């Protein structure tokens, strides 16, 4: 499902007149408010004070929605060496698994992360500590999902339900065997 991009706020660009905009290590901010009657001003002010070069955002969009125009555009703009900055972790997302996936993706891409009000800052040793704890929870959640999946598959098998790739019927197997016996003959006619 495509997100409603009309709820996206305009991108703030602090480097419009900066001739050195090609350097790496940009600070990219992201803001979000859930209700249309709320304002992002507090978040934007905090991100500007932190020195964000660009700020993306979504207005009137729940954090439970994983596909958001501003978020998707911001994630696509991030490069290795950049730092993603948010006012609070919940501005990035509400679902624990979605947050953990986003943070893991950032780490894999060489992008640092900073949540201003919560002391998470992967550019410092102390700030990496809570980030490391989040990674442990992500691994734990993946293990739980794997265990539940295996348990569900075992229960289905015990009830006689086939698990995995669907089996072909005898009719389909016979048809495939017959098809393999045919050879294509080149008639020399061109397809038009």
C-alpha positions as a printed NumPy array, in Angstrom:
array([[  0.   ,   0.   ,   0.   ],
       [  1.421,   3.336,  -1.063],
       [  1.587,   5.965,   1.713],
       [ -0.42 ,   9.178,   1.458],
       [  2.362,  11.574,   0.467],
       [  0.246,  14.674,   0.968],
       [  0.822,  14.293,   4.726],
       [  4.579,  14.717,   4.27 ],
       [  6.134,  17.949,   5.522],
       [  8.604,  19.871,   3.427],
       [ 12.248,  18.963,   3.638],
       [ 14.317,  21.557,   5.5  ],
       [ 17.718,  22.092,   3.871],
       [ 20.255,  23.946,   6.02 ],
       [ 22.922,  23.662,   3.319],
       [ 21.188,  25.424,   0.419],
       [ 23.887,  28.076,   0.223],
       [ 26.747,  25.865,   1.429],
       [ 29.376,  25.269,  -1.234],
       [ 30.755,  22.316,   0.73 ],
       [ 27.55 ,  20.227,   0.481],
       [ 29.309,  17.238,  -1.106],
       [ 31.225,  16.283,   2.047],
       [ 30.242,  13.113,   3.858],
       [ 29.062,  12.87 ,   7.417],
       [ 25.83 ,  14.807,   7.087],
       [ 23.338,  15.04 ,   9.942],
       [ 19.911,  14.116,   8.643],
       [ 16.912,  14.787,  10.875],
       [ 13.481,  13.21 ,  10.887],
       [ 10.335,  14.551,  12.585],
       [  6.834,  13.127,  12.861],
       [  3.581,  14.073,  14.525],
       [  0.579,  11.758,  14.659],
       [ -2.238,  14.285,  14.486],
       [ -2.89 ,  16.998,  11.937],
       [ -3.492,  19.561,  14.696],
       [ -0.038,  18.997,  16.204],
       [  3.079,  20.917,  15.247],
       [  6.612,  19.68 ,  14.613],
       [  8.18 ,  22.956,  15.792],
       [  9.681,  21.568,  19.024],
       [ 11.299,  18.69 ,  17.151],
       [ 12.526,  20.877,  14.281],
       [ 14.051,  23.411,  16.679],
       [ 15.891,  20.637,  18.538],
       [ 17.184,  19.111,  15.294],
       [ 18.36 ,  22.499,  13.998],
       [ 20.141,  23.128,  17.326],
       [ 21.887,  19.766,  16.913],
       [ 23.182,  20.927,  13.523],
       [ 21.066,  18.877,  11.138],
       [ 21.812,  19.615,   7.511],
       [ 18.47 ,  18.28 ,   6.258],
       [ 15.208,  17.515,   8.037],
       [ 12.539,  15.229,   6.626],
       [  9.203,  14.537,   8.215],
       [  5.655,  13.269,   8.166],
       [  2.69 ,  15.27 ,   9.451],
       [ -0.437,  13.593,  10.794],
       [  0.892,  10.058,  10.332],
       [  0.895,   7.409,  13.052],
       [  4.238,   5.89 ,  14.016],
       [  2.594,   2.486,  13.659],
       [  2.481,   3.067,   9.885],
       [  5.752,   1.68 ,   8.523],
       [  5.485,   3.119,   4.998],
       [  5.649,   6.92 ,   5.266],
       [  6.67 ,   9.276,   2.469],
       [  8.992,  11.453,   4.552],
       [ 10.553,   8.451,   6.298],
       [ 11.056,   6.55 ,   3.039],
       [ 12.569,   9.595,   1.307],
       [ 14.866,  10.239,   4.264],
       [ 16.023,   6.599,   4.444],
       [ 16.755,   6.634,   0.7  ],
       [ 18.889,   9.774,   1.094],
       [ 21.14 ,   8.36 ,   3.84 ],
       [ 24.708,   7.435,   2.915],
       [ 27.491,   5.713,   4.809],
       [ 29.   ,   8.209,   7.254],
       [ 25.736,  10.129,   7.771],
       [ 23.979,  10.386,  11.127],
       [ 20.206,  10.092,  11.452],
       [ 18.924,  12.344,  14.241],
       [ 15.485,  12.186,  15.861],
       [ 14.077,  14.032,  18.859],
       [ 12.82 ,  10.788,  20.461],
       [ 12.989,   7.179,  19.347],
       [  9.189,   6.936,  19.088],
       [  9.224,   9.614,  16.369],
       [ 10.935,   7.051,  14.129],
       [  8.356,   4.356,  14.851],
       [  6.081,   2.746,  17.434],
       [  6.499,  -0.925,  16.601],
       [  9.474,  -2.447,  18.41 ],
       [ 10.228,  -4.851,  15.593],
       [ 10.051,  -2.043,  12.99 ],
       [ 12.386,   0.153,  15.049],
       [ 14.843,  -2.695,  15.518],
       [ 14.787,  -3.442,  11.78 ],
       [ 15.406,   0.224,  10.958],
       [ 18.282,   0.504,  13.436],
       [ 19.848,  -2.737,  12.181],
       [ 19.574,  -1.492,   8.586],
       [ 21.228,   1.809,   9.546],
       [ 24.12 ,   0.005,  11.231],
       [ 24.569,  -2.292,   8.197],
       [ 24.675,   0.767,   5.916],
       [ 27.283,   2.566,   8.052],
       [ 24.816,   5.224,   9.208],
       [ 25.042,   6.46 ,  12.807],
       [ 21.944,   7.171,  14.885],
       [ 21.11 ,   9.735,  17.538],
       [ 17.959,  10.149,  19.66 ],
       [ 18.427,  13.555,  21.306],
       [ 16.309,  13.132,  24.451],
       [ 17.272,   9.516,  25.199],
       [ 21.061,   9.563,  25.1  ],
       [ 21.337,   7.169,  22.179],
       [ 24.255,   8.309,  20.023],
       [ 26.167,   5.66 ,  18.101],
       [ 29.022,   8.096,  17.443],
       [ 30.088,   7.744,  21.125],
       [ 30.962,   4.694,  23.243],
       [ 28.407,   5.589,  25.922],
       [ 25.741,   6.219,  23.291],
       [ 26.423,   2.864,  21.625],
       [ 25.612,   1.026,  24.865],
       [ 21.806,   1.42 ,  24.683],
       [ 22.053,   0.8  ,  20.937],
       [ 23.82 ,  -2.48 ,  21.69 ],
       [ 21.046,  -3.388,  24.116],
       [ 18.497,  -2.743,  21.369],
       [ 20.465,  -5.071,  19.086],
       [ 20.284,  -7.788,  21.759],
       [ 16.498,  -7.356,  21.914],
       [ 16.313,  -7.549,  18.117],
       [ 18.228, -10.83 ,  18.126],
       [ 15.995, -12.115,  20.933],
       [ 12.845, -11.164,  18.973],
       [ 14.146, -12.907,  15.837],
       [ 14.848, -16.045,  17.926],
       [ 11.33 , -15.977,  19.373],
       [  9.82 , -15.635,  15.895],
       [ 11.911, -18.577,  14.68 ],
       [ 10.875, -20.712,  17.662],
       [  7.188, -19.877,  17.181],
       [  7.426, -20.659,  13.463],
       [  9.074, -24.033,  14.105],
       [  6.523, -24.875,  16.814],
       [  3.662, -23.939,  14.48 ],
       [  5.098, -26.084,  11.689],
       [  5.529, -29.06 ,  14.045],
       [  1.926, -28.683,  15.27 ],
       [  0.658, -28.508,  11.672],
       [  2.624, -31.627,  10.709],
       [  1.233, -33.46 ,  13.761],
       [ -2.283, -32.659,  12.473],
       [ -1.355, -34.01 ,   9.026],
       [ -1.133, -30.639,   7.315],
       [  1.562, -30.348,   4.636],
       [  4.131, -27.69 ,   5.503],
       [  6.369, -26.059,   2.911],
       [  6.194, -25.87 ,  -0.869],
       [  2.856, -27.229,  -2.118],
       [  3.063, -30.696,  -3.63 ],
       [  2.015, -31.136,  -7.244],
       [ -0.984, -33.331,  -7.893],
       [ -0.554, -36.635,  -9.745],
       [ -2.232, -35.014, -12.764],
       [  0.266, -32.123, -12.789],
       [  3.24 , -34.492, -12.414],
       [  1.963, -36.576, -15.357],
       [  1.464, -33.439, -17.464],
       [  5.04 , -32.303, -16.713],
       [  6.409, -35.731, -17.652],
       [  4.503, -35.613, -20.973],
       [  5.702, -32.067, -21.637],
       [  9.328, -33.149, -21.219],
       [  8.831, -35.731, -23.998],
       [  8.014, -33.065, -26.569],
       [ 10.74 , -31.416, -28.6  ],
       [ 10.379, -28.09 , -30.294],
       [ 10.668, -28.181, -34.066],
       [ 12.035, -25.157, -35.864],
       [  9.718, -24.571, -38.826],
       [ 11.804, -21.746, -40.152],
       [  8.802, -19.414, -40.033],
       [  9.433, -16.066, -38.437],
       [  7.178, -14.823, -35.664],
       [  5.242, -11.745, -36.691]])
